[in-house]
Amino acid sequence: VQLQASGGGFVQPGGSLKLSCAASGVIFRLNAVGWYRQAPGKQRELVATINSNYSSNYGDSVLGRFTISRDNAKSTVYLQMNSLKLEDTAVYYCWIRLFPLKNEYWGQGTQVTVSS
């Protein structure tokens, strides 16, 4: 299983970024995928996940600002981040949970920095 994340970068408060994560080595459409993040000195936390049936789940801190989506034809999961805040600064990790054994895998992470 390989997860290749991209799209991180530097953005000012109130701005937007879109992250992408391409998966390989799996039957993508069968699996839950998503994003977690980890800020310096903090534990990794849920950002958003999306199941094979397209139901989604968001962390409280991003609800209403971030949108997760998936394109099974491209084996890719996206995270549209709007109204970014300073506290959104973190390394964002792509995640996949395989069906049916529920093994979990993580990508290498992409840095998102929100700063004025």
SVG drawing of the C-alpha trace seen along z (x, -y; Angstrom):
<svg xmlns="http://www.w3.org/2000/svg" viewBox="-23 -39 30 48">
<polyline fill="none" stroke="black" stroke-width="0.4" points="0.0,0.0 1.3,-3.4 -0.2,-6.8 1.2,-9.9 0.0,-13.2 0.4,-16.6 -0.9,-20.1 0.4,-21.4 2.0,-24.8 1.9,-28.2 -1.3,-30.3 -2.5,-33.3 -5.4,-33.2 -8.7,-33.0 -7.2,-31.4 -7.7,-28.0 -5.7,-24.9 -6.6,-21.6 -4.8,-18.5 -4.7,-15.3 -3.7,-11.8 -3.3,-9.1 -3.4,-5.5 -1.8,-2.5 -1.6,1.2 -5.2,1.4 -8.7,1.7 -9.4,-1.9 -13.2,-2.0 -13.6,0.6 -11.8,-1.3 -12.3,-4.2 -9.8,-7.0 -9.2,-10.3 -6.9,-12.8 -5.4,-13.3 -3.1,-16.1 -0.4,-16.7 0.8,-20.0 4.1,-20.5 3.8,-19.2 0.3,-17.9 -1.3,-14.5 -2.4,-13.4 -6.1,-14.3 -8.9,-13.5 -9.5,-15.9 -11.9,-14.0 -12.7,-10.5 -14.9,-9.2 -16.2,-5.7 -16.7,-3.5 -20.4,-4.5 -19.3,-8.2 -20.5,-8.9 -18.1,-11.3 -16.9,-12.3 -15.2,-15.5 -13.3,-16.7 -15.1,-19.4 -12.4,-22.0 -12.8,-21.8 -16.5,-21.2 -18.1,-23.6 -14.7,-24.8 -13.2,-21.6 -14.7,-19.2 -13.5,-15.7 -14.2,-13.9 -13.0,-10.9 -12.5,-9.9 -12.5,-6.1 -11.5,-6.2 -8.3,-8.0 -7.8,-6.3 -7.5,-9.7 -8.9,-11.4 -9.1,-15.2 -9.4,-17.7 -10.6,-21.1 -9.7,-23.5 -11.3,-26.9 -11.3,-29.7 -7.9,-28.5 -6.9,-29.5 -3.5,-29.8 -4.4,-26.7 -4.8,-24.6 -1.0,-24.7 0.2,-21.0 1.5,-18.1 -1.5,-16.5 -1.4,-12.7 -3.3,-10.7 -4.9,-7.6 -6.5,-4.4 -8.3,-1.6 -8.5,1.6 -11.6,3.7 -12.3,6.2 -9.4,6.7 -9.3,3.0 -5.5,2.6 -4.5,-1.0 -1.8,-2.8 -0.5,-6.3 1.1,-8.5 4.3,-10.5 2.6,-13.8 2.4,-17.2 3.0,-20.4 0.3,-23.1 1.4,-26.4 -1.1,-29.2 0.6,-32.4 0.3,-36.1"/>
</svg>
